[in-house]
Amino acid sequence: MIVIVASRGGAPTDPAWLHNLRANPAVEVSVKRGPVRPMIARELPPEERDELWREIVAVQPGYADYQSMTTRTIPIVVLTAAA
C-alpha cells in the first residue's frame, strides 16, 4: 500500500493529478526506479481520511501547515496492488 496526500502545498484547489485519479483510478507505479506495478487508487472517505491524517501529520508535521493554509480538506489517496 502507498499513501499519497493531495496537499498541493495548501493551495485552494485540488491538484490536477487527483482529478485524473478520480476519473481513472487504474495507475502504474514505480518506486525508486523499481519495477512498474499496476495499482488502484482510492480516495479515502472522511472517517478513514481523518484517522490516517493524524498519523501522517505525526510523521510529517508540514502537512498540518498546508491544511491551515486552505479551507478545503486535503484528500488522501491510497494505492493498492491491482488484482
C-alpha positions as CSV (number, residue, x, y, z in Angstrom):
1,M,0.0,0.0,0.0
2,I,1.2,3.5,-0.8
3,V,-0.4,6.6,0.7
4,I,-0.3,9.9,-1.2
5,V,-1.5,13.3,0.1
6,A,-3.2,15.7,-2.3
7,S,-1.9,18.8,-0.5
8,R,-0.8,21.0,-3.4
9,G,1.1,23.0,-0.9
10,G,-2.0,24.3,0.8
11,A,-3.5,25.7,-2.4
12,P,-7.2,26.3,-2.5
13,T,-7.9,23.7,-5.2
14,D,-7.0,20.0,-5.5
15,P,-4.0,19.1,-7.7
16,A,-4.8,18.1,-11.3
17,W,-3.4,14.6,-10.8
18,L,-6.1,14.0,-8.2
19,H,-8.8,14.7,-10.8
20,N,-7.1,12.3,-13.1
21,L,-7.1,9.5,-10.4
22,R,-10.8,10.2,-9.8
23,A,-11.5,9.8,-13.5
24,N,-9.3,6.7,-13.9
25,P,-8.1,5.0,-10.7
26,A,-6.0,2.4,-12.5
27,V,-2.4,3.5,-12.3
28,E,1.1,2.2,-12.8
29,V,3.6,2.9,-10.1
30,S,7.4,2.6,-9.8
31,V,9.1,3.4,-6.5
32,K,12.8,4.4,-6.6
33,R,13.1,3.2,-10.2
34,G,11.9,-0.2,-9.2
35,P,9.6,-2.4,-11.3
36,V,6.4,-0.8,-12.5
37,R,3.4,-2.2,-10.6
38,P,-0.3,-1.9,-11.6
39,M,-2.2,-0.3,-8.7
40,I,-5.7,1.0,-8.0
41,A,-6.2,4.5,-6.4
42,R,-8.9,5.0,-3.8
43,E,-9.6,8.4,-2.3
44,L,-10.4,7.9,1.4
45,P,-13.8,8.8,2.7
46,P,-13.9,11.3,5.6
47,E,-13.8,8.8,8.5
48,E,-10.8,6.8,7.1
49,R,-9.1,10.0,6.0
50,D,-9.3,11.7,9.4
51,E,-7.8,8.7,11.2
52,L,-4.9,8.4,8.7
53,W,-4.4,12.2,8.7
54,R,-3.4,12.1,12.3
55,E,-0.8,9.6,11.6
56,I,0.5,11.4,8.6
57,V,0.8,14.7,10.5
58,A,2.6,13.0,13.3
59,V,5.3,11.9,10.9
60,Q,5.2,14.9,8.6
61,P,4.0,18.0,10.5
62,G,4.3,20.2,7.5
63,Y,1.0,18.8,6.2
64,A,-0.8,20.4,9.1
65,D,0.7,23.7,7.9
66,Y,-0.7,23.1,4.4
67,Q,-4.1,22.3,5.9
68,S,-4.1,25.5,7.8
69,M,-3.5,27.4,4.6
70,T,-6.7,26.3,2.8
71,T,-10.4,25.8,3.5
72,R,-10.6,22.6,1.6
73,T,-10.0,19.3,3.4
74,I,-6.8,17.9,1.9
75,P,-7.6,14.5,0.3
76,I,-5.7,11.3,1.0
77,V,-5.4,8.6,-1.6
78,V,-4.4,5.0,-1.0
79,L,-2.8,3.0,-3.8
80,T,-3.1,-0.8,-3.5
81,A,-2.0,-3.6,-5.8
82,A,-4.3,-4.3,-8.7
83,A,-5.8,-7.8,-8.8
